[in-house]
Amino acid sequence: MKIRFLLILLAVLAAWPAAANQIKKLRIAPTAEKVRMVFDLENQPVYSFTIDTGTNSLIVDFQDITGQLFPVPRTAGCEGFLNSIRRTTLPANVVRVEFVLADGVKPQIFSLAPQANYRNHRLVIDIKRGTLIAKKGIAGSTSTIPSAEAALVKEPQAVAALPRNKGASSSLQTVSPTAKIDKAVAGRVIKMSDLISKEELSAPDSSSSSVVDEPDDAPDTSKAILPSGGGPFIVAIDAGHGGKDPGAIGPGNTYEKTVTLAIARNLANLINNQPGMRAIMTRSKDNFVELDERSAIARRKKARLLISIHADSGPKSSVRGASVWILSAKRVDKEMDKLLVQQKKHTELLGGAGKVIAETEPNPYLAQTILDLSWDNSRSEGYDIGRRVLRRIGNVASLHKKRPEHASLAVLKAPDIPSLLIETGFISNPQEERLLASAQYQSQLAKAIFRGVTDYYSRRQSKSGGTFVKSSTNKAMLSATADYRKHVVKTGESLSGLASQYGVSQSAIRNKNKLKSDNLLIGQVIIIPAI
């Protein structure tokens, strides 16, 4: 009788339908190195994908999809990587998405669980340049695309590129989902993804106008990792040059080092007067600081953002305007090679990268993967902050560059800290030199930079469910002062989850809110105490 009951139970469970899922949106953004696409889903994705080598297509089939279908984004700016995207609804709640790829590229696909600062399940697809590397030495054989998880524990397998074979018939290569991985590996991946937001891409190339020039109310694909608990958000301000290094000298004998220090001091005052924020300066007087030491100071002080202030100079006195710069991909590759050798420095990294590397058995591929993801995150965030800073500066000054540019700048090379260098104007231009030497103009520039930074982080924080404190100059960056912050409960959230998210104990939250049970209501406002 018991055996019969168990057989019936197993049959019922086998026939039980899978949980319905919804694809909320597909985000897409190109860079010079790759195109990254991110599906945001309500639940863990159940999917399979196929490579059609005859048409250079990557076909992804999502199972059990219900609800309103997501809009298909534009592919402008993806030239050389992605030609088009097609979405089709199939029977049995299957949604098929076909990516028609350019010649000579390779796809990589992996899923990500929700994180403290990002609550959706995600399926990530990277399209990168590559050449065909046949698995087991047989050209055209089934090629497994390695997941991000696999890349963490062993040497990454080469990913098959998709060259167009015009003379051959369409050859389908079906690849199973990457969800089934060893439990030990899964635990390591979850730990890393909890600490490093690898779902976002490296900074978009300036030529990708369709992504760069998105409206303010467009979905924001960038990410911000705010410190948990009630600690302040620390911004490192670097006044360029100093001491024996005067920097550029204007025709009226104005020193760049003097201008940068004045603007940096103004910016520091604004940040220190803002609830939830604190500024630290790499130099607060006329002294010289080595370039490598500037980012090291930011790391030692646990800064979450580095802003380096400079004034530009050029051979033509007519050139004018401000610009923002972030680290170039070529400089990243150069610094990556150096950092991989300097293993002792790995554990110093912020954002959890150092902790993950320190707690894992020595593995060069794991370290390289984490460093790469950390750099992607920092450059992406720096780029998006730079966009907002430029918008604000454009209200008080002329712009030399309308979008952030990339350059090989030593002060920006920290892989774990979003960093941007701001050229406040051309000191070689007599008119701009007089402005830059003006205390009033220096104050205006500092306010513009400050508002650009808080524009970005307040928008990111509001999307993650926090609330904001109004100030005389702008929205507060954090949801409360250093004593507490407020959190509005959303679907699926629990007391234990909030405790983990903000780094406090369940009992502390329970006592602060006088909760009689651990059950939370949707829309309920929970006060999160400081650590």
C-alpha positions in Angstrom: 0.0 0.0 0.0 2.8 2.4 0.9 4.7 1.6 -2.3 1.5 2.2 -4.3 1.0 5.6 -2.6 4.6 6.6 -3.3 4.3 5.7 -6.9 1.1 7.8 -7.2 2.8 10.7 -5.4 5.8 10.5 -7.7 3.6 10.5 -10.8 1.7 13.6 -9.5 5.0 15.4 -8.8 6.4 14.6 -12.2 3.2 16.0 -13.8 3.2 19.1 -11.7 3.7 22.2 -13.9 6.8 24.3 -13.4 6.4 27.7 -11.7 5.4 30.4 -14.1 8.0 33.0 -14.9 8.0 36.5 -16.4 10.7 38.2 -18.4 10.5 41.8 -17.2 12.9 43.3 -19.7 15.9 42.8 -21.8 18.7 45.3 -21.3 21.4 45.7 -23.9 24.5 47.9 -24.1 27.6 47.7 -26.3 31.2 48.5 -25.5 34.3 48.4 -27.7 35.1 45.0 -26.3 31.7 43.3 -26.2 28.0 43.5 -26.2 26.3 42.5 -22.9 22.6 41.6 -22.8 20.8 41.0 -19.5 17.3 39.4 -19.2 15.6 40.4 -15.9 13.2 37.7 -14.7 10.7 37.2 -11.9 12.0 33.7 -11.0 15.0 31.5 -11.8 15.2 31.1 -15.6 14.4 27.7 -17.1 15.9 27.8 -20.6 17.9 26.0 -23.3 19.8 27.5 -26.2 20.9 26.6 -29.6 23.7 27.7 -32.0 22.8 27.8 -35.6 26.1 28.0 -37.4 24.5 28.4 -40.8 22.9 31.7 -39.9 25.2 32.8 -37.1 22.3 32.8 -34.7 22.1 32.2 -30.9 18.6 31.0 -30.1 17.4 31.0 -26.5 14.1 29.3 -25.5 12.6 30.4 -22.1 10.1 27.9 -20.6 6.9 28.7 -18.7 6.8 32.4 -19.5 3.6 34.2 -18.7 2.5 37.9 -18.5 3.2 40.8 -20.7 6.0 40.3 -23.2 9.1 42.5 -22.8 9.9 45.1 -25.5 12.8 44.2 -27.9 15.5 46.9 -27.5 17.3 48.5 -30.4 20.7 47.1 -31.6 22.1 50.5 -32.7 25.8 50.7 -31.6 26.2 46.9 -31.6 27.7 46.8 -35.1 30.4 44.1 -35.5 28.8 42.0 -32.7 25.1 41.8 -33.1 22.9 42.3 -36.2 19.4 41.9 -34.9 17.1 40.4 -32.2 13.8 38.6 -32.9 11.3 37.5 -30.3 8.7 34.7 -31.0 6.0 33.2 -28.8 5.7 29.4 -29.1 3.2 26.9 -27.8 3.3 25.7 -24.1 4.4 29.2 -22.8 7.7 29.1 -24.5 9.3 32.4 -25.6 12.1 32.2 -28.1 14.6 35.0 -28.6 17.0 34.8 -31.6 20.1 36.8 -31.7 21.6 37.1 -35.2 25.3 37.6 -34.6 28.0 39.2 -36.7 30.9 37.2 -38.2 33.8 36.2 -35.9 32.1 36.5 -32.5 31.5 34.1 -29.7 28.6 34.0 -27.1 28.8 33.3 -23.4 25.7 32.7 -21.4 25.2 32.4 -17.6 22.5 33.0 -15.0 22.7 35.1 -11.8 20.7 34.9 -8.6 19.3 38.0 -7.0 21.6 40.1 -4.9 21.2 42.4 -2.0 21.1 45.4 -4.3 19.4 43.7 -7.2 16.4 41.5 -6.7 15.7 40.1 -10.1 16.9 36.8 -11.4 19.0 37.4 -14.5 20.2 35.6 -17.6 23.4 37.3 -19.0 24.6 36.9 -22.6 28.0 38.3 -23.6 28.9 38.6 -27.3 32.7 38.9 -27.7 35.2 38.7 -30.5 36.7 35.3 -31.1 37.9 32.7 -33.5 36.5 29.2 -34.0 38.2 26.7 -31.7 36.7 23.2 -32.4 36.2 21.1 -29.3 38.1 17.8 -29.3 39.8 19.0 -32.5 36.8 18.3 -34.7 35.6 21.4 -36.6 31.9 22.0 -36.5 31.3 19.6 -33.6 29.0 20.5 -30.7 30.6 23.2 -28.7 29.7 23.8 -25.1 29.6 27.4 -24.1 31.2 27.6 -20.6 29.2 29.2 -17.8 30.7 31.9 -15.6 30.6 29.2 -12.8 32.8 26.9 -14.7 35.3 29.6 -15.4 35.9 30.1 -11.7 37.2 26.7 -10.9 39.1 25.5 -13.9 40.7 26.8 -17.0 38.0 28.3 -19.1 37.1 26.3 -22.2 37.4 28.2 -25.5 34.0 29.4 -26.7 33.2 28.5 -30.2 32.9 31.5 -32.6 30.2 31.6 -35.2 31.7 32.3 -38.6 29.1 32.3 -41.4 29.2 29.3 -43.6 27.4 30.5 -46.7 27.8 27.3 -48.7 26.6 24.9 -46.0 23.1 24.1 -44.8 22.0 25.3 -41.4 23.6 23.2 -38.6 21.9 23.3 -35.2 24.1 22.8 -32.1 21.9 22.4 -29.0 23.6 23.1 -25.7 22.0 22.2 -22.4 21.4 24.8 -19.7 24.2 25.7 -17.4 22.2 25.5 -14.2 23.4 22.0 -13.1 26.8 22.6 -11.5 28.6 21.1 -8.5 27.2 22.3 -5.2 30.7 23.4 -4.0 31.1 25.5 -7.1 27.6 26.9 -6.8 28.3 28.1 -3.3 31.4 29.9 -4.4 29.6 31.6 -7.3 26.8 32.7 -5.1 29.3 34.2 -2.6 31.0 36.1 -5.4 27.9 37.4 -7.1 26.6 38.6 -3.7 29.6 40.8 -3.4 30.4 41.8 -7.0 27.6 43.1 -9.3 28.8 41.3 -12.4 25.5 41.7 -14.3 26.5 45.1 -15.5 28.9 45.7 -18.3 32.0 47.8 -18.8 31.6 51.4 -19.7 29.7 51.9 -23.1 31.9 53.2 -25.9 31.3 56.9 -26.7 30.2 56.0 -30.2 27.2 54.0 -28.8 24.9 57.0 -28.8 21.7 55.0 -28.6 22.7 53.7 -25.2 24.7 56.6 -24.0 22.0 59.2 -24.7 19.1 57.4 -23.1 16.5 59.7 -21.4 16.5 60.2 -17.7 13.5 58.0 -17.2 14.9 55.1 -19.2 15.9 51.9 -17.4 19.3 52.4 -15.9 21.7 49.6 -16.7 24.4 50.8 -14.5 24.9 49.7 -11.0 25.7 51.2 -7.6 27.0 49.3 -4.6 26.1 51.3 -1.5 27.6 50.3 1.8 25.3 48.3 4.0 24.1 49.4 7.4 24.3 53.1 8.5 27.9 53.9 7.5 28.6 57.0 5.4 29.3 56.8 1.7 32.9 57.8 1.3 34.1 59.8 -1.7 37.9 60.3 -2.3 38.7 63.6 -3.8 42.0 63.9 -5.6 43.3 67.4 -6.3 45.6 66.9 -9.3 49.3 67.7 -9.2 50.7 69.6 -6.2 54.0 70.5 -4.5 56.9 70.2 -6.9 54.4 69.4 -9.7 52.5 72.5 -10.7 50.6 70.9 -13.5 49.7 73.2 -16.4 50.4 76.9 -16.1 48.1 79.4 -17.8 49.2 82.5 -19.8 48.3 84.6 -16.7 50.6 82.4 -14.6 47.7 80.5 -12.9 48.9 77.1 -11.6 46.7 74.0 -12.2 47.6 72.6 -8.8 46.2 75.7 -7.1 42.9 75.6 -9.1 42.4 71.8 -8.5 43.0 72.1 -4.7 40.4 75.0 -4.5 37.8 73.1 -6.3 38.5 69.9 -4.4 38.1 71.7 -1.1 34.8 73.1 -2.2 33.6 69.7 -3.3 34.7 68.1 0.0 32.8 70.7 2.0 29.6 70.0 0.0 30.0 66.2 0.5 30.7 66.6 4.2 27.6 68.7 4.7 25.4 66.1 3.0 23.8 63.5 5.4 25.2 60.0 4.8 28.2 61.1 2.9 31.8 61.8 3.8 34.8 63.2 1.8 38.5 62.3 2.2 41.2 64.1 0.2 44.3 62.6 -1.2 46.0 66.0 -0.5 44.6 68.9 1.5 47.6 71.3 1.0 50.2 72.1 -1.6 52.1 68.9 -1.4 53.1 66.2 -4.0 51.5 62.8 -3.9 52.6 59.9 -6.2 50.0 58.8 -8.7 49.9 55.2 -7.4 49.5 56.5 -3.8 46.3 58.5 -4.7 44.2 55.4 -5.4 45.9 53.6 -2.5 44.7 56.3 -0.2 41.2 55.9 -1.5 41.3 52.2 -0.8 42.7 52.5 2.7 39.9 54.9 3.6 37.3 52.5 2.1 36.2 55.0 -0.5 33.4 54.0 -2.9 34.2 56.6 -5.5 37.3 58.5 -6.6 37.1 61.9 -8.3 40.3 63.4 -9.6 40.2 67.1 -10.4 42.3 68.6 -13.1 42.5 71.5 -15.6 43.4 70.9 -19.2 45.9 72.6 -21.5 46.4 72.6 -25.2 48.6 74.2 -27.9 45.8 76.4 -29.2 44.6 79.1 -26.8 41.1 79.0 -28.3 40.3 75.5 -27.2 38.0 75.5 -24.1 35.6 73.3 -22.2 35.3 70.6 -19.5 35.5 66.9 -20.0 35.4 63.6 -18.0 37.7 60.6 -18.4 37.6 57.0 -17.3 40.2 54.2 -17.6 40.6 52.7 -21.1 40.3 49.0 -21.8 44.0 48.8 -22.9 45.1 50.2 -19.6 42.9 47.7 -17.8 44.7 44.8 -19.7 48.1 46.3 -18.7 47.2 46.7 -15.1 45.5 43.2 -15.0 48.8 41.6 -15.9 50.6 43.4 -13.1 48.0 42.7 -10.5 47.7 39.0 -11.2 51.4 38.7 -10.4 51.0 40.7 -7.2 48.9 38.2 -5.3 49.4 39.9 -1.9 47.5 42.9 -3.2 44.4 40.8 -4.1 43.2 40.7 -0.5 43.3 44.5 -0.3 40.6 45.0 -2.9 37.3 46.5 -1.8 33.7 45.5 -2.7 34.2 41.9 -1.6 36.6 40.9 -4.4 39.6 40.6 -2.0 37.5 38.6 0.5 36.4 36.1 -2.2 40.0 35.6 -3.5 41.4 35.3 0.1 38.8 32.6 1.1 39.3 30.5 -2.0 42.1 28.1 -2.9 44.8 29.7 -5.1 43.4 29.7 -8.6 44.7 32.2 -11.2 41.6 31.8 -13.4 39.3 32.6 -10.4 41.4 35.7 -9.6 41.4 36.9 -13.2 37.7 36.4 -13.5 37.0 38.3 -10.3 39.4 41.2 -11.2 37.8 41.4 -14.6 34.3 41.6 -13.2 35.4 44.1 -10.6 37.0 46.3 -13.3 33.9 46.1 -15.5 31.8 47.2 -12.6 34.0 50.1 -11.7 34.4 51.4 -15.2 30.7 51.1 -15.9 29.7 53.0 -12.8 32.4 55.6 -13.4 31.1 56.1 -16.9 27.5 56.6 -15.8 28.5 59.0 -13.0 30.6 60.9 -15.5 27.6 61.3 -17.8 25.6 62.9 -15.0 28.5 65.1 -13.9 28.9 66.4 -17.5 25.2 67.3 -17.6 25.5 69.3 -14.5 28.8 71.0 -15.5 27.2 71.9 -18.8 24.8 74.2 -16.9 27.7 76.4 -15.7 30.5 75.8 -18.2 31.2 74.9 -21.8 31.9 71.3 -22.6 34.9 70.1 -24.6 33.5 66.5 -24.7 29.8 65.8 -24.4 30.4 62.2 -23.2 33.0 60.6 -20.9 36.1 59.5 -22.8 38.6 56.7 -22.2 42.3 57.2 -21.5 45.3 55.4 -19.9 45.4 57.4 -16.7 47.3 56.0 -13.7 45.2 57.7 -11.1 42.1 55.8 -12.3 43.5 52.3 -12.3 41.9 50.9 -9.2 39.9 47.9 -10.2 37.6 48.0 -7.1 36.7 51.8 -7.0 34.7 53.6 -9.6 37.0 56.4 -10.7 36.7 59.4 -13.0 39.0 62.3 -13.9 37.4 65.7 -14.5 39.1 68.3 -16.6 37.4 71.4 -15.4 38.4 73.5 -18.4 41.4 74.7 -20.4 43.8 76.7 -18.3 45.7 77.5 -21.5 42.6 79.5 -22.7 42.9 83.1 -21.3 39.2 83.4 -20.7 38.8 80.1 -19.0 42.0 80.7 -17.0 40.4 83.8 -15.5 37.2 81.8 -14.7 39.1 78.9 -13.2 41.0 81.3 -10.9 37.8 82.8 -9.7 36.5 81.6 -6.3 32.9 82.0 -7.4 33.5 79.8 -10.5 35.4 77.2 -8.5 32.4 77.0 -6.2 30.0 76.6 -9.1 32.1 73.8 -10.6 32.2 72.0 -7.3 28.4 72.2 -6.9 27.9 70.9 -10.4 30.2 67.9 -9.7 28.5 67.2 -6.4 25.0 67.4 -7.9 26.0 65.0 -10.7 27.3 62.4 -8.2 24.2 62.7 -6.0 21.9 62.6 -9.1 23.3 59.2 -10.0 23.3 57.6 -6.6 20.0 59.0 -5.5 18.4 57.5 -8.6 20.1 54.2 -8.0 19.1 54.1 -4.4 15.5 55.0 -5.1 15.3 52.1 -7.5 16.5 49.7 -4.8 13.6 50.7 -2.5 15.3 53.3 -0.2 13.9 56.7 0.6 15.7 60.0 0.5 16.2 62.9 2.7 15.8 66.3 1.0 18.7 68.8 1.4 19.1 72.4 0.4 21.2 71.4 -2.6 19.9 68.0 -3.8 18.5 64.7 -2.7 20.4 62.9 0.0 22.4 60.0 -1.3 21.4 57.6 1.4 18.0 56.7 2.7 18.7 58.1 6.2 21.4 59.5 8.5 24.1 57.4 10.1 21.7 56.3 12.8 19.2 54.3 10.6 17.7 53.9 7.2 14.1 53.0 6.0 13.2 50.1 3.9 9.8 49.5 2.2 9.0 45.7 2.1 8.4 44.2 -1.3 7.1 40.9 -2.5 9.2 37.9 -1.5 11.2 39.7 1.1 11.8 38.3 4.6 13.2 39.4 7.9 16.3 37.2 7.5 16.8 38.5 4.0 16.7 42.1 5.2 19.2 41.3 8.0 21.6 39.8 5.4 21.1 42.6 3.0 21.9 45.4 5.5 24.5 43.4 7.6 22.5 43.6 10.9 21.0 40.9 13.1 17.4 39.8 12.9 17.0 40.6 16.6 18.2 44.2 16.0 15.6 44.8 13.3 12.9 43.1 15.4 13.7 45.2 18.5 14.0 48.5 16.5 10.6 48.0 14.9 8.9 46.2 17.9 7.9 43.3 15.7 5.9 40.6 17.4 6.6 38.1 14.7 9.0 37.6 11.8 6.2 38.0 9.2 6.5 41.1 7.1 3.7 42.8 5.1 4.2 44.1 1.6 4.5 47.9 1.8 5.5 47.8 5.5 8.2 50.4 6.4 11.0 48.8 8.3 13.6 50.8 10.1 17.1 49.3 9.7 19.3 50.1 12.6 23.0 51.1 12.3 25.6 48.4 12.7 
